[in-house]
């Protein structure tokens, strides 16, 4: 019980919801850039270009939110980031299962969606790693400032 009490669940869930909201604008931007470069945009979830265009947006979206949630934590930064990605992936499961018509008449490509979910988890974990590095450099700077004041 004490182990999970140090997790910032409010920040984790909020960041996961924001991740799901951010996936669509990032995906739209990436798809637009691919269209400008002359790469054919995917027609449906089974189009091979969907495997190229979709995972980067699902990877990039949770990085800033994983960073945000992990930065608010006092420890276990990477875990906070991974949980942001995991909860964001879990938020999407009901949409995937209950509304398959969103993907057209062929339905969703479950292998691609599993890859996208893994990309969310990895992206959130990367945000947590970045937050841990930020925290470590901040602690080093604080120790150096404290030592300089003590020596002066």
Secondary structure, 3 states (H helix, E strand, C coil): CHHHHCCCHHHHHHHHHHHHHHHHHHHHHHHHHHHHCCCCCCCCCCCHHHHHHHHHHHHHHHHHHHHHHHHCCCCCHHHHHHHHHHHHHHHHHHHHHHCHHHHCCCCCCHHHHHHHHHHHHHHHHHHHHHHHHHHHHHHHHHHHHHHHHHHC
